Amino acid sequence: MEINAPIGTPVIPRYFHQLGILVLDGSGSMTDKAPMNSTKAKEVNSGVVELFNRLNVSRVKQNFSFACIKFDETATVTLPPTSFDFNRLMGENYDPTVGKGGGTQIFEALNEAKKLAENFLNSNPIDGVPYKVLILLMSDGMCFQPQTTISVAANLKSNPKINIACAYFGTVGETTTDAQKVLREVSTDPATFYTTVYDGEALRAFFERSISQSAGIKID
């Protein structure tokens, strides 16, 4: 996977390559109100945009690629694996409800993420650069088939080159421990790769922290 750059622009070589797969819940409840008179879906969009704004000034941004999957009862790859290109990434709409709005089937999205992850890991050249994948999953509800989701996640995590970070997008004042429990089980390590968020800034911070943790390097 080549790094696209204008002619005459020096290309900084990679010393690792991590694919971050955004897996974003676009079920109907994501249109619910969030703080600051926004909606959960709009907060997700702003959080992802700010994540890329911050990565754009990072000295290690050339080591990352990103993809995006939106899901409800079905999963759609809205951004194929793309080497970090600020203009390309900022041209996307990360509101997960666009084209969605149904129920919650997390395992459908994880199955699509598995295809992207395995293709990425299998198609890169043997050039001494370590390759890895981080699945950045955000959901605000209970999967209709939680055990299937947990099973698919376990299969993914059996590959040491794949991590899963999970953010539960909560509603202030509501408690949904069953949905949170599933996401904890899906994550690689609940102590490191799980959190509950209530706005886009907290989601951005968690995704950024997870990317750094999985890559083993600060991205500032």
Salt bridges, closest charged atoms under 4 A:
GLU50 OE2 - ARG54 NE 3.31
ASP72 OD1 - LYS100 NZ 3.90
GLU92 OE2 - ARG88 NH1 2.51
GLU112 OE2 - LYS115 NZ 3.15
GLU118 OE2 - LYS114 NZ 2.68
ASP140 OD2 - LYS40 NZ 3.20
GLU201 OE2 - ARG204 NH2 2.30
GLU208 OE1 - ARG204 NH1 2.58
